[in-house]
């Protein structure tokens, strides 16, 4: 009789612990699934091409920011509108002043711009501002820059925006400005993924 009770107790413990382990496993998978669904989706659409429009006071700063934005987008798996199409769209838009209106946040102009000249799911509009790099007491240069980013759908719906700034040190004034523009673009683009 004693052996039967011991066997039943052992069987009960075995069943109970297996059931507890299965319950723990179910809780872990449901909590990880809830954590995955609670994470926000990307601001930018996963399908379709992304157009990039960058404006600034210095053409060199604009090129640095544009290159960094395009690199960042492609590294995160987005397709960017072909450069030739963008150049053609810019030329046509400048003639029609749609580009200038788009840079001012006129969503109808953005819609017309993206609809007429290239097909894209969204447009990333950036405004870059960088001052002159200043030489410090160690002979190095310190530069500061800020980048304002706005993501807009081809229908003119604002998806999100971010302004980021950075301060960097470089051996030359160009290197300091390049580093701070790239750093501010990188910080701003993190908010769009």
Order of alpha helices (4+ residues) and beta strands (2+ residues): alpha-beta-alpha-beta-alpha-alpha-alpha-beta-beta-beta-beta-alpha
